Amino acid sequence: MEKYQVSWEEIEHWSDRVALKIADDCSDVSRITLVAVARGGLIPAQLIAYKLGVHDIRIMKLMSYDEGNHRGEMNDISTDRLFDGKDVYVIDDLGDSGATIKYIRQKLPLAKVCTLLVKNGCQDRPDICGREGMDKNTWLVFPWD
């Protein structure tokens, strides 16, 4: 599998794109709640929050990879009080298989799912993304990995 090292500049650019799309989508940015999917969505959510001036950030803790980076069962170990609504935007780093997006939509059906990137072949696609068209066979290495 080919590896691609994602740069901080790309993270900032895609975060800015997602923030602008959220601002266009939401009627009142002051009412937005961001939900960061831990761990990959933590840094993008923070960047987006600063860009939009959002102070309400929650954390959804999902685990679906083991120590060997093999996909397993989706485990939700969230402790934050999460709620659903049209002004809730869930932020993650990547739409890969679509399993995380599917889980989020089941748990928070009114919320919008946002990712920095979405790979070709992603079964459940995000509502908002910073970049589409990544090869599904490319392993992305984020700066925080």
Secondary structure as a PSIPRED ss2 file (coil, helix, strand):
# PSIPRED VFORMAT (PSIPRED V4.0)

   1 M C   1.000  0.000  0.000
   2 E E   0.000  0.000  1.000
   3 K E   0.000  0.000  1.000
   4 Y E   0.000  0.000  1.000
   5 Q E   0.000  0.000  1.000
   6 V C   1.000  0.000  0.000
   7 S C   1.000  0.000  0.000
   8 W H   0.000  1.000  0.000
   9 E H   0.000  1.000  0.000
  10 E H   0.000  1.000  0.000
  11 I H   0.000  1.000  0.000
  12 E H   0.000  1.000  0.000
  13 H H   0.000  1.000  0.000
  14 W H   0.000  1.000  0.000
  15 S H   0.000  1.000  0.000
  16 D H   0.000  1.000  0.000
  17 R H   0.000  1.000  0.000
  18 V H   0.000  1.000  0.000
  19 A H   0.000  1.000  0.000
  20 L H   0.000  1.000  0.000
  21 K H   0.000  1.000  0.000
  22 I H   0.000  1.000  0.000
  23 A H   0.000  1.000  0.000
  24 D H   0.000  1.000  0.000
  25 D H   0.000  1.000  0.000
  26 C C   1.000  0.000  0.000
  27 S C   1.000  0.000  0.000
  28 D C   1.000  0.000  0.000
  29 V H   0.000  1.000  0.000
  30 S H   0.000  1.000  0.000
  31 R H   0.000  1.000  0.000
  32 I C   1.000  0.000  0.000
  33 T E   0.000  0.000  1.000
  34 L E   0.000  0.000  1.000
  35 V E   0.000  0.000  1.000
  36 A E   0.000  0.000  1.000
  37 V E   0.000  0.000  1.000
  38 A E   0.000  0.000  1.000
  39 R C   1.000  0.000  0.000
  40 G C   1.000  0.000  0.000
  41 G C   1.000  0.000  0.000
  42 L H   0.000  1.000  0.000
  43 I H   0.000  1.000  0.000
  44 P H   0.000  1.000  0.000
  45 A H   0.000  1.000  0.000
  46 Q H   0.000  1.000  0.000
  47 L H   0.000  1.000  0.000
  48 I H   0.000  1.000  0.000
  49 A H   0.000  1.000  0.000
  50 Y H   0.000  1.000  0.000
  51 K H   0.000  1.000  0.000
  52 L H   0.000  1.000  0.000
  53 G C   1.000  0.000  0.000
  54 V C   1.000  0.000  0.000
  55 H C   1.000  0.000  0.000
  56 D C   1.000  0.000  0.000
  57 I E   0.000  0.000  1.000
  58 R E   0.000  0.000  1.000
  59 I E   0.000  0.000  1.000
  60 M E   0.000  0.000  1.000
  61 K E   0.000  0.000  1.000
  62 L E   0.000  0.000  1.000
  63 M E   0.000  0.000  1.000
  64 S E   0.000  0.000  1.000
  65 Y E   0.000  0.000  1.000
  66 D C   1.000  0.000  0.000
  67 E C   1.000  0.000  0.000
  68 G C   1.000  0.000  0.000
  69 N C   1.000  0.000  0.000
  70 H C   1.000  0.000  0.000
  71 R E   0.000  0.000  1.000
  72 G E   0.000  0.000  1.000
  73 E E   0.000  0.000  1.000
  74 M E   0.000  0.000  1.000
  75 N E   0.000  0.000  1.000
  76 D E   0.000  0.000  1.000
  77 I C   1.000  0.000  0.000
  78 S C   1.000  0.000  0.000
  79 T C   1.000  0.000  0.000
  80 D C   1.000  0.000  0.000
  81 R C   1.000  0.000  0.000
  82 L C   1.000  0.000  0.000
  83 F C   1.000  0.000  0.000
  84 D C   1.000  0.000  0.000
  85 G C   1.000  0.000  0.000
  86 K C   1.000  0.000  0.000
  87 D C   1.000  0.000  0.000
  88 V E   0.000  0.000  1.000
  89 Y E   0.000  0.000  1.000
  90 V E   0.000  0.000  1.000
  91 I E   0.000  0.000  1.000
  92 D E   0.000  0.000  1.000
  93 D E   0.000  0.000  1.000
  94 L E   0.000  0.000  1.000
  95 G E   0.000  0.000  1.000
  96 D C   1.000  0.000  0.000
  97 S C   1.000  0.000  0.000
  98 G C   1.000  0.000  0.000
  99 A H   0.000  1.000  0.000
 100 T H   0.000  1.000  0.000
 101 I H   0.000  1.000  0.000
 102 K H   0.000  1.000  0.000
 103 Y H   0.000  1.000  0.000
 104 I H   0.000  1.000  0.000
 105 R H   0.000  1.000  0.000
 106 Q H   0.000  1.000  0.000
 107 K H   0.000  1.000  0.000
 108 L C   1.000  0.000  0.000
 109 P C   1.000  0.000  0.000
 110 L C   1.000  0.000  0.000
 111 A C   1.000  0.000  0.000
 112 K E   0.000  0.000  1.000
 113 V E   0.000  0.000  1.000
 114 C E   0.000  0.000  1.000
 115 T E   0.000  0.000  1.000
 116 L E   0.000  0.000  1.000
 117 L E   0.000  0.000  1.000
 118 V E   0.000  0.000  1.000
 119 K E   0.000  0.000  1.000
 120 N C   1.000  0.000  0.000
 121 G C   1.000  0.000  0.000
 122 C C   1.000  0.000  0.000
 123 Q C   1.000  0.000  0.000
 124 D C   1.000  0.000  0.000
 125 R C   1.000  0.000  0.000
 126 P C   1.000  0.000  0.000
 127 D C   1.000  0.000  0.000
 128 I E   0.000  0.000  1.000
 129 C E   0.000  0.000  1.000
 130 G E   0.000  0.000  1.000
 131 R E   0.000  0.000  1.000
 132 E E   0.000  0.000  1.000
 133 G E   0.000  0.000  1.000
 134 M E   0.000  0.000  1.000
 135 D C   1.000  0.000  0.000
 136 K C   1.000  0.000  0.000
 137 N C   1.000  0.000  0.000
 138 T E   0.000  0.000  1.000
 139 W E   0.000  0.000  1.000
 140 L E   0.000  0.000  1.000
 141 V E   0.000  0.000  1.000
 142 F C   1.000  0.000  0.000
 143 P C   1.000  0.000  0.000
 144 W C   1.000  0.000  0.000
 145 D C   1.000  0.000  0.000
